[in-house]
């Protein structure tokens, strides 16, 4: 019998920065722990009290803004698209086009590690659709369906 397992791809922050156009404070993926190209990706973001949004969201009870949790899913989806069908990040960008069925089920607070998961649900040409979820310690915090497209960078 032939073993059909695929060795998982892992990426550390310097590799992530070579794919994503984002920089501090908007890099929302710290590490990719597993990728099966064209199928799914797993990674995480470590949430620190030093994040620039916590002093205002909220001063007495800091929670991570939901829109930034969704941004982390969009970024890990971009990494999955890049690893699946590499594009030149110096001449192309992946734009987040939309989100459907976003649900926020549990808060994310300083000290949490957000475990990110996204899987391809549809791909045609330069358009990608992902289903994603964020968990902390096995508790589902956020889920949604994301749509993105690879476009040419403008000069």
N, C-alpha and C positions, 0 to 999 in steps of 0.2 A: 504494500500500500504506500502511496506517495504522500508525504506530509505537505499539505497545501498552506501551512501557516505562512504568513508574511511577517518578516522582521519589522517591528514597529519603528517608524521614524520618530526621533525626538529632536527638539530644537531648544536651544538655550537663548537667553536674551539677545546676545550679539547677532545670532542668526535671525531672530524675530525682527530686530531693528533693520536688517538688510532687506526684509520683505515689506514691512509696514512703513508708510510715510510718516506715521505719528511719532512724536517725541514728547518728553516730559512737558506737561503733566498728563498727556492723553494716551500713553501706552497702557493698555488695559489687559495685556497678557504678559505674564512673567516667564512662563515656560510651557512648552508643548510636550506632553508625555507620551502621546501615541497618535499616529496618523495611519490610516489605511487610505491610500490615494483614491479619490473619486467616491469614497464611502463616508468616512467619519473622522473626527479629530477629538482629542481630549487634551486638556491643559489646565492651567490654573493662574489665578491672580491672587497674590497675597495682599490683603487689605490692612493698611497701617493707619494709625491715628495721625500720622504726619501727612496724609493726603490733603491737598489744598482745599478741598470742598468741605471737610468736616467742621471747621470753625463756624461755618454758616448753615450747616445742614445736619443736625441742629445743635446749637451750643450746649444745651443741657443733656441731650441724648443723641449723639452722633449716629446717623445711619447713612449708608451709601445711597446716593440718588438712583432711582430706578433707571433713568435714561442712561446712566453710566454703566449700569449692569448690562443693559441691552447693547451698549457700545462694545463691551467686552465680547459679547456673542458675535457681533458684526466683525470684530477684528479677528477672532479665531476662525470664523467662516472665511474671511479673506485669506488667511494663512492656508486653510484647507484647499481653497481654489488654486492658490499659487503652487502648492506642493503637487496638486493633481495635474495641473496644466500650467507649467511655469510661464510667466510673462515677464517682461522687462520692467522692473519697478521704477527705473529712471525715465521711461517713456509712457508708462501706463499707471493708472490708479484704479482701485476698486471702489466704486461709489455705492453706498448704502441707499437703496431705492425705497424700501418700505418694510413695514412689519405688520403682521396679522396675528391675532389671537394672543397678544402679550398678556401675561398674567403674573402678578406679583403675589407670592404666597407666604413669604417670610422675609424679614429684614436681614440685611448684611451690615455688620458692625465692625469697628476696628478690632483686629486680631483674628478675623475670619480668613480662611483660605477658600476663595470661590473656585469650585471645581467646574470647569467649562466643558460642555459637550455640544458638538454640532454634527449633524449628518446631512448629506446632500439628499434632497427630495426631488429635485429637478435641475437639469442642466442642459442648456441649449445655446450654442454659439458663445457669446460673452456674458450670458445671463445665468446666474446661479440662485437657486432657492434652497434654503437650509431650514431645518428644524433644530432648535437648540434649547438647552436647559442649563441652569446654574444651580448647583447644590452646595451646601456647606455642611460638612459632617454627615452626609447622607440625607439631609433635609432639603427638599425641593424649595428653592427660593424664587426662581423666575423661569418662565418658559415662553417661547414664541416661535413664529415662523418669519424668517428674514429673506428679503430679496435684494440682490446686489448685482452690479454690472461692472465689467472691466471696460474702462474708457481710456482714450488717449489723453495724456497730460497736455494742457494748453501751454504755449510758450510764455 
